[in-house]
Amino acid sequence: MEVTDEIKNKTSKMITNLATSVDDVTSEKLKETIYRGVNEWLTPTEVRNLLLDIFKDLKTSRLDKIVRTESIRYWSFAEQEAWQQSWVVKYKQRWTALDERTCSTCWSLHGKKIPIDKSFAKDSYRDIIGSPLHPNCRCDMIPILE
């Protein structure tokens, strides 16, 4: 899968926010490495290993969480872009595992159906158009054909 300019534009601010504790050069390296991982179909473990050189001081579990969350976010953006281009998918629906690990926000959005080009909600720096809502989010989007 290729990371398109539209996906880069939608995700750039989120990655920068992840990297607020690092300088601009490191932030750019983080973006480039994650984009490379998506373009080259690298596994989250392979991307994590590339990022270990950038974030030597981060615990592996924290880096795993960042890579997993941001990789899923890119796939979600790409998936929704493909749905919109298909002209067949008209709506999307949020779906999650409803158990003791589900956060209250994800629980409240479970089953919500909205037009494909709309957001489920907004937070301080982005429109929430799909998954993941937060690190370790287990929600998914379901395309609705109508």
RARA-V92938 format. One record per residue. N is the residue number from 1. RES is the residue in one letter. OMEGA is omega in degrees with one decimal (none if undefined). Layout:
# RARA-V92938
N|RES|OMEGA ; N|RES|OMEGA
This chain:
# RARA-V92938
1|M|177.8 ; 2|E|175.7 ; 3|V|-177.8 ; 4|T|177.4 ; 5|D|-179.8 ; 6|E|178.2 ; 7|I|177.6 ; 8|K|-179.8 ; 9|N|-178.1 ; 10|K|-173.5 ; 11|T|-175.0 ; 12|S|-178.3 ; 13|K|179.7 ; 14|M|178.6 ; 15|I|178.5 ; 16|T|177.3 ; 17|N|175.9 ; 18|L|-173.4 ; 19|A|-175.8 ; 20|T|-178.6 ; 21|S|-179.4 ; 22|V|-178.0 ; 23|D|-177.0 ; 24|D|-179.1 ; 25|V|179.8 ; 26|T|178.1 ; 27|S|178.1 ; 28|E|178.0 ; 29|K|177.8 ; 30|L|179.2 ; 31|K|-177.8 ; 32|E|-178.2 ; 33|T|179.2 ; 34|I|176.7 ; 35|Y|178.4 ; 36|R|179.4 ; 37|G|178.9 ; 38|V|-178.7 ; 39|N|-176.1 ; 40|E|178.9 ; 41|W|179.1 ; 42|L|176.5 ; 43|T|175.6 ; 44|P|178.6 ; 45|T|178.9 ; 46|E|177.8 ; 47|V|177.9 ; 48|R|-179.7 ; 49|N|175.8 ; 50|L|-177.4 ; 51|L|179.5 ; 52|L|177.3 ; 53|D|-179.6 ; 54|I|-175.4 ; 55|F|-177.3 ; 56|K|-175.9 ; 57|D|179.3 ; 58|L|174.2 ; 59|K|-179.1 ; 60|T|-178.6 ; 61|S|177.8 ; 62|R|178.9 ; 63|L|176.0 ; 64|D|-178.7 ; 65|K|179.0 ; 66|I|-177.5 ; 67|V|-179.2 ; 68|R|-177.9 ; 69|T|-176.7 ; 70|E|175.8 ; 71|S|177.5 ; 72|I|178.9 ; 73|R|178.7 ; 74|Y|179.3 ; 75|W|179.3 ; 76|S|177.0 ; 77|F|-178.9 ; 78|A|179.6 ; 79|E|-178.8 ; 80|Q|175.3 ; 81|E|177.8 ; 82|A|177.7 ; 83|W|-179.6 ; 84|Q|-179.5 ; 85|Q|-178.4 ; 86|S|-175.9 ; 87|W|179.4 ; 88|V|-179.7 ; 89|V|-178.0 ; 90|K|-177.3 ; 91|Y|171.9 ; 92|K|-178.2 ; 93|Q|178.9 ; 94|R|-178.3 ; 95|W|178.9 ; 96|T|171.6 ; 97|A|-179.4 ; 98|L|179.7 ; 99|D|-175.0 ; 100|E|179.4 ; 101|R|-178.2 ; 102|T|179.5 ; 103|C|-176.0 ; 104|S|179.3 ; 105|T|178.5 ; 106|C|178.7 ; 107|W|-177.5 ; 108|S|-180.0 ; 109|L|-177.9 ; 110|H|177.5 ; 111|G|-178.5 ; 112|K|-178.5 ; 113|K|-179.1 ; 114|I|174.9 ; 115|P|-174.4 ; 116|I|-176.8 ; 117|D|-178.3 ; 118|K|177.9 ; 119|S|176.1 ; 120|F|-178.2 ; 121|A|174.7 ; 122|K|168.2 ; 123|D|-170.9 ; 124|S|-177.5 ; 125|Y|-179.3 ; 126|R|167.1 ; 127|D|178.0 ; 128|I|-177.2 ; 129|I|-178.1 ; 130|G|-179.5 ; 131|S|-4.7 ; 132|P|177.0 ; 133|L|-176.3 ; 134|H|176.1 ; 135|P|-178.4 ; 136|N|177.2 ; 137|C|-179.2 ; 138|R|-179.6 ; 139|C|177.6 ; 140|D|176.1 ; 141|M|177.1 ; 142|I|176.0 ; 143|P|179.0 ; 144|I|179.9 ; 145|L|177.0 ; 146|E|none
